[in-house]
Amino acid sequence: MQTYFYQLADLIGTQLQGSEQYQCWYSAEASDFVRFNRSAIRQCGHVRQSSLSLHLIDGRRHCSASATLAGHLAADRATLAQLMATLRTQLPDLPDDPHLLVATEVRSTEHNAPSRLPAAAEIVDQVLHAAAGVDLVGILAMGPVMRGFANAAGQRNWHQSATFNLDWSLYQSRDKAVKTSYAGADWDSTVFSAKMHGAMAQLVMLQRAPVTVKPGAYRAFLTPTAMQELVSMFNWDGLSEKSLRTRQSALRRMRDENVRLHPAITLSEDTYGGMGPGFQSDGFLKPDRIALIEQGVLTGSMISPRTAMEYGLANNGAGSGEAMSAIDLAGGTLPMAQALAELDTGIYVSNLWYLNFSDRANCRITGMTRFATFWVEGGEIKAPLNVMRFDESLFRLLGDKLLALTSERELLLDSDSYGERATGSARLPGALVKDFTFVL
């Protein structure tokens, strides 16, 4: 696939006219998908696909278009010619773009990580064996993903890695289920068995009569999965340099008013430890790590080439949306095994759902608990908790309300496969907090 992509790039270069330049983004995958329901295979298949986004530039005028590829140069030659012709007819009618920033320094890279995954059938057999006697519903997506960039200056960037993402729930009854996931580049049967064992234990707890607590502020433990939902809200323009400068960011008070989070909060974009490419669609390389929040202090932001051009900054390889794609939140000192004991009495939150901003200026978020959320007394789970809504400022929840972060962290991969498998990732600890506000 790498050779094929380079051939495509060379072919595009031969079709340029006059002062035209090009840059292109290649995306491909060879994925196995298996859907489970009632602990049985309900759908399975293999998807092999590739697409190309072609960006034609002449001076400060530019436009782009995308097409699905056949994967054979002879068949794709006509597709590329049509794309080029379409873009060329559009360019004369477009205005100059003052914020266009083109990568002129040739910085070619290659990353080819050989697959370390077992066959899909082997993983499926383990899942079905482990789920015997319970109602498991979920999806397995696995296999190699490829990303590539090329431009007229001769820059070539290639990324290929193979990952898996098993996202499943054990259903008990009505709205009660235990949701779990296991993802990464190395399948470990022992780790999977431990996750399934933990989910089974929670499933037993769901058989108890559920309880409802009154609205109010409660001590709570948030699993890494729940933390992912909260921290991912920072990707809603929170750490975008453009949004910070236009004061649309939910974190703008951290820059404008020196608002700080708890000193235990150190957040970064960790491209080196993530699963995605080390370059973005405009050909700019990403640093191994971008420090965003250090010991509770906002120290950085995600800066795209357009924002860099507009404000006279150095870009740091952020995409056009200026969102994190490899979230890394540093761990703390609380052992995960002691989380319930340290919680003592309060709410164990496995998952959060339907999050949205209720007051963006104060980074206040609302959402619902979901799946296996429990009422805990004396460090022991007593009963499942009925669904509740929370409304809480992350300035407080990750600030003076934060008691501890777990020393262990969990790797969570973006499970989005609409159109293509995503390459985003998050490595997060769990969190013990006080006075978590539930409103109904």
N, C-alpha and C positions, 0 to 999 in steps of 0.2 A: 504493500500500500504506500509506503514511503517513496519508493522509486516511481510509482504511478503518479503520485502527487507532484513530484519534482518534474516529471515529464509534462504534466498539465501546466505547471508554472512556466516552463520553457516555451510551450506552445503559445501561451497567452502573450509572452514577450515578443514573439515573431509577428503578432497582429497589431502592435502599436503603430501609430502614425504620428509624425511630426513631434511635438513636445509632450505627447501623452505619457503618463505614467500609470502604473497599476499596482494594486495590492490585493491579495486574495486570502480568504480564510477557508480552510478545509475542515470538515467535520465528518467523522465516520465511526462506525461501530460494527461489531459482530457479536450480537447479544443473544443469550438464551433467556427466555421468559417462561416461568411456570407459575400458574395460579392455583391456589389450594382453597378448598371449601369443604367443611365437614371432614377434615383430615384426609381428603382425597384429591387427586389431580383433576382439575376441571378444565384446564386449558394449558397448552404448552406450545412453544414454537421457537423458531430461530429467526432473528432479524439481522440482515446484513444490508447496510445502506451507507451512502456517502452523499454529501452535498457540498457545493462551493458557493461562496459569496464573493462576487467580483466587484471591486471598487475601481472605477476609472477616474483619473485625475488629469486635468489640464490647467496649469496655472493654479488659480485658487478656486476653480470650478471643479466640482466632483459629484458623482452619483454612483449608486450601487444597485446590484440586482443579484438574486440567488437562483440556483437551479439544482435539482436532484440529478446525480450522475449515474451513469450505467456501470461505471467501473472499468470500462474498456476504452482506451484512447481513441480507437477508430470510431466508436459510437459517440463519444463525447466531443469529438472535434466539431461537429455541426452545432452542438449545444453551446459551446464556447463562442463560436463565430456569431451565433444569434444573440447571445448576451452582449458581446462586444458591440455589435451593430446597434442594438437597442440603446445602450448607454451612450454611444457616440452621437446619436440623433438627439438625445436629451441635453447634452452638455451646453450647446450654444444658447439655450433658453434659460439657463440657470445663472443666478447672481454669484459674484465672488463671495467666498466664505472667509471672513476675517479670522475665524478661530480654527481654521484647518491647520493641523500640525502633522507633518509627514516624517516618518522615520527615515533619515538620510544616512545615518551611520549603520553600516552593514554589521549585524551581530547575529550570526547564524548559530543555531544550537540543535542538538539532537538528544532526545531522551527515549530510549527503548528499554522498557522494563519487561523482561520475559514473564509470561504468565506462570504463577505458582499455584494456580487453582486446580482442584480436582475436577473431573468431569461433572457436568450438571447432574447426571443420573446418580452419581455417588452421593452428592449432597441431598438430592431428593429422597433417596433411600433412607438417609439418616433422619431427615425431617419426618417422614411418614412413620418410621419406627418409633421415634420419640413421641409422636403425637397420638399413638394408639390409645383409644379409649376416651379421647377428648375431642372437642369441636374446634379444630384449628382452621383459621381462614387467613390467607396472606399471599404474598407474591415474592418470588425469587427472581432477581435480575442479575446477570453476571456475564462476564466476557470482556474482551479488549475494547477500548475506546481510543480513537486517534484524533489528534488535532494538528493542523499545520498552517503555517503562514509563509507567504512568499511575496516579493515585490520586484519592481523593475530594476532596482539597484543590485539585485542578486542575493538578497537576504533570504535564507531558507531556515525555517524553524520547524521542528518536528517533535511531537510528544505521543507516546503510546504506552498505555498501562492497562492492566487487567484487574478488575475489582469485582466484588460480589456485594449484594445488598439483599438480605433476607428480612422482610418486614412482615410480622405476623401477629395475630391476636388469638387468644384462647377465649372462646365465648362461653359465658355461663348461662345467663338468661336476661331477657329484656334489654336494659341498657348497660348491663354489667359484663365487662370483658377485661382481660389483661393484655395490654399491647406491649410488644417487645420487638427489638430489632438486633441484628448482628451483621456487621459490615466490615469490609477491609480488603486487603490484597492477599492475605493468607488465611485459609480456612483451617480452624483448629477445632477438632471434634470435642476436645475437652471443654473449651470455652463455650461452644454451642450447647453442650449437655448441661453445663452450669447455668446458662441463661434459661434453658428450658425448665430445669429443675426449679429455679426461682419463680418462673412464671406459673408453674404447676402449684407451688406452695401458695401463691397469691390467689390462684383460682379457687383453692379450697376455702380461703378466707372470704371470697365473694359469696359463698353459700350461706353465710351468716346474714341475719336480718339487717338491712341497711339502716343507718341512722341519719338524722338531719340535725345540724347544729345551728344555733341562732347566728344571724349576721353579726360580725364583730371582728376584732383583731386576734389572731391566733399564732402561736408558735408553729412553724411549718418546716418540713424538709422537702426540698425540691430535687428530684432526680436529675441526672444529666440531660435526660430527654426533655423534662420540663424546662430546664435552664436553656436548652437550645431554642425553645419557642420564645423565651424572653430576650435572649441575647440577639437572636435573629431580627428582632424589631429594630436594632441599630442599623440594619440594612435598608430600612425604609428612610433613606436619605440622612440617617443620623450621623454617619461618619463621612459623608460626602463633603468634600471641600467646597463645591459649588453651593450646596445647601447651607453649609455653615456661613459662608460669606453673604448669602442672600437671606439669612436668618429664617430659613424654612426647616432647619434641622431640629429634631427633638433634643439634641444635645448642645444647642447653641449656648445655653447658660454656662456650660462647662468652659467655653472659650470666652464669652463676654463678661461673665460674672464670677469666674473662678470657682464655680460649683465643683465639688469633688465627690468621688465615690469612696467606698471603703478602701483603705490601703492594700487590702488583699486582692483587689481587682487589677489584674494586668492582662490586657487584651491586645492581641496582635493578629495581623494577617500573616499566616505561616505557610507561604507557598512551598517551601522546602519540605515540610512535613505533610502537605496536602496531597490530593490525588489529581489535581488539574495541571494544565500546562504552565510553564514558567514564562509565558509570553501572552500578550493579548492580541485582539483582532486588528490593531493598527500596527503591530510589529514591534512594539516597545516591550522590553524585557521587564519582568517583575523581580524585585529584590527577594532574597530568601525570606526575609522577615520585615514587616512594617510595624513598628511600635505605634500603637494607637492610644492606648490608655496605660500608663505606667504608675502602679501603686496608687490608683484612684485618680490620677491627674491626666487630663486630655493632652497628649503630646504629639499626635499626628492625625492624619486624615487620608482618605482615599482620593487621589488626584488623577483624573483622566487627562489625556493629551489636550482635549478641547479646553478644559478648565485651566490647564497649565498655560495654554496659549492666551486665554482671555485675561488671566491675572498675572502673567509674567512669572510663573512658578516652574519648578522642575516636576514633571509628572513622575509617578511611581508605579506605572504599569497598571493602574486601575482601568476597568472597562468603562464604557459610556455611562453605565448606571452608578458608578463609583460605590459599589457594594463589595463587601468581603466575600471571597470565594473559598477561603481556607481559614475559618475562624479558629482561634486558639486562645482559650482562657486558662490561665495558669491555675494549677491546683493549690490546695491549702494544706492544712495539717490534720484534718479530721479523718480518721480511717473510716472507710465506708461501712465496715462491720460494726462500728460504734454509733452509726447515724441514729438508729432508733433509740438507743440508750440516751444519747445526748438530746434528742428531741423530747424525750420524757413524755409529756402530754401535749398533744396537738394533732396536726394534720400531715399525713404523708401523701405528697402529691406526685403521682407517677407521670401524668400527662396534662398538658394544658391545650386549650382548643379555642378557635375563633377569636384570636387576639386582634385588638385594634387600639388605636390611640383614643383616649377619652379627653385628654388635654395635652396636645403635642408640645406646647410651650414649656410645660413642666414635666415632660417625659412621663405622663400618666397613661397607664395602659389598663384596658379592661379585657376580660376573657373568661373562659369557663374551665372548670376541672373536667376531666374525662377519663374513662376507663378506670383502672384500679387506683382509686384514691381512698385512703383509709383514715379512720379515727384511731389515734394511738393514746394509750394511758400507761404510765409507768414503764415506758419503753417497749410495750407490747401492742401489736395490732389487735384491736378489739372488734371492729366491724367496718364494713365498707361504708363510705360516705356518699350520700346522694349528691347529684351534680349541684355545684355552687358557682356563683359568679364572683370574681374578684375585681377590684379597682384599686390600683396601687401605682405610685410613682417609682420608677426605677432609680431615681435619684435617692430615694429613701430605702427601697428594698435592697439595692446593691450599695447602699451607703450606711447610715447609722443603724439600719435594721439587720444588716448582715452579721451573723455570729461566727460562721466558719464555712470554709470550702473544703470539700473532701480531697484527700491526697491522691486518690485514684481518679483517673479521668476516663471518659469513654469516647471512642471514635464513632461519629455518626455521619453517614453519607447522605447527601441529598437524594431522595428517592424519586424525584421527578423523572418521568420517562415520556412526557407528552412531546411527541415529535422526535426526541432523541434522549438518551440517557444523560443526565446532568453529571458534572464532575465536582460539584461543590462538596465541602466537608466541614465538620466541626469537631473539635476535641475539647471536651468540657468536663468540669467536675460537677458534683452535686453541691447543694447549698443549704445550710441551716440558717433560718431567719426568724426574727421575732416580729410580732404584731403585723402579720400578713393580713391585709384587710379584705374580708369577704362581705359583700353587700347584700346578697340574697341567694 
